[in-house]
Amino acid sequence: MKSTQLAHSLISDKLFGGEVVIDATAGNGHDALFLANLIGVSGTIYAFDVQKDAIKNTRLKLQETDYFESLRLIYSGHEKMRESISAEHHGRIAVIMFNLGYLPGGDHSITTLKETTLEAISQGLELLAPEGIMTIVCYPGHKEGKNESILVDEYIKKMDSNKFEFCKYINETASGNAPFLIKIKKQ
Ligand SMILES: C[S@@+](CC[C@H](N)C(=O)[O-])C[C@H]1O[C@@H](n2cnc3c(N)ncnc32)[C@H](O)[C@@H]1O
């Protein structure tokens, strides 16, 4: 199973409708649509991306659904997460998804970067509700992704285990550069 599919399967029984969630890397809107289907019309989804095309693609993907009103598209880096999320939602976020790397079918030079990714993860962990889940799909198969994956891995291992528990899902039969998934749960 691909890491992105696994992330969906780990989240799908955690959302029941009406939650506030974040897609930290909107891309082509697949994750945003997945989340929107789970939280329904009474939920709120914040979706970040630094590329106009990604914002457009995500808008188009949700436009034809009943959930468009739930979507708050943010054309900005996820490292601005704290200031971009309504204060009333701080500490109430049920799920945050990071699918790192570059936009498939887009400009591969525009990719998530280790410094801003770590800043966004740190802010996201503060914003999560108790029992909230963060998933991070890492792609060590390209140069920036390799450095980013190593630093994300190190960051997660240093988290306070009284506050967060984490699991790492990696396909040991695949090459050393295969994508992997981290799931963090806030205690
Ligand atoms: C692998 S794609 C995401 C796929 C997406 N979740 C989907 O379901 O289609 C990674 C995305 O991260 C975006 N990105 C890069 N740097 C970012 C940043 N600092 N903040 C938010 N998004 C960023 C890229 O523009 C790209 O669209």
The ligand as a MOL file (V3000), in Angstrom:
LIG
                    3D

  0  0  0     0  0            999 V3000
M  V30 BEGIN CTAB
M  V30 COUNTS 27 29 0 0 0
M  V30 BEGIN ATOM
M  V30 1 C 2.9870 16.1110 -2.8780 0
M  V30 2 S 2.1810 17.6380 -3.1560 0 CHG=1
M  V30 3 C 0.7300 17.5140 -2.1700 0
M  V30 4 C -0.3280 16.5930 -2.7230 0
M  V30 5 C -1.7030 16.8910 -2.1910 0
M  V30 6 N -1.8210 16.7000 -0.7630 0
M  V30 7 C -2.8140 16.1650 -2.9090 0
M  V30 8 O -3.6310 15.5030 -2.2840 0
M  V30 9 O -2.8850 16.2790 -4.1470 0 CHG=-1
M  V30 10 C 3.1460 18.7780 -2.1970 0
M  V30 11 C 2.6390 20.2090 -2.2710 0
M  V30 12 O 3.3140 20.9710 -1.2580 0
M  V30 13 C 3.3340 22.3000 -1.7100 0
M  V30 14 N 4.2480 23.1100 -0.9000 0
M  V30 15 C 5.5770 23.3280 -1.0580 0
M  V30 16 N 6.0320 24.1350 -0.0720 0
M  V30 17 C 4.9610 24.4440 0.7200 0
M  V30 18 C 4.7770 25.2520 1.8760 0
M  V30 19 N 5.7920 25.8850 2.4680 0
M  V30 20 N 3.5350 25.3390 2.4010 0
M  V30 21 C 2.4860 24.6940 1.8310 0
M  V30 22 N 2.5990 23.9170 0.7280 0
M  V30 23 C 3.8170 23.8020 0.1810 0
M  V30 24 C 3.7260 22.1560 -3.1580 0
M  V30 25 O 3.4160 23.3300 -3.8770 0
M  V30 26 C 2.9020 20.9470 -3.5820 0
M  V30 27 O 1.6940 21.3380 -4.1560 0
M  V30 END ATOM
M  V30 BEGIN BOND
M  V30 1 1 1 2
M  V30 2 1 2 3
M  V30 3 1 2 10
M  V30 4 1 3 4
M  V30 5 1 4 5
M  V30 6 1 5 6
M  V30 7 1 5 7
M  V30 8 2 7 8
M  V30 9 1 7 9
M  V30 10 1 10 11
M  V30 11 1 11 12
M  V30 12 1 11 26
M  V30 13 1 12 13
M  V30 14 1 13 14
M  V30 15 1 13 24
M  V30 16 1 14 15
M  V30 17 1 14 23
M  V30 18 2 15 16
M  V30 19 1 16 17
M  V30 20 1 17 18
M  V30 21 2 17 23
M  V30 22 1 18 19
M  V30 23 2 18 20
M  V30 24 1 20 21
M  V30 25 2 21 22
M  V30 26 1 22 23
M  V30 27 1 24 25
M  V30 28 1 24 26
M  V30 29 1 26 27
M  V30 END BOND
M  V30 END CTAB
M  END
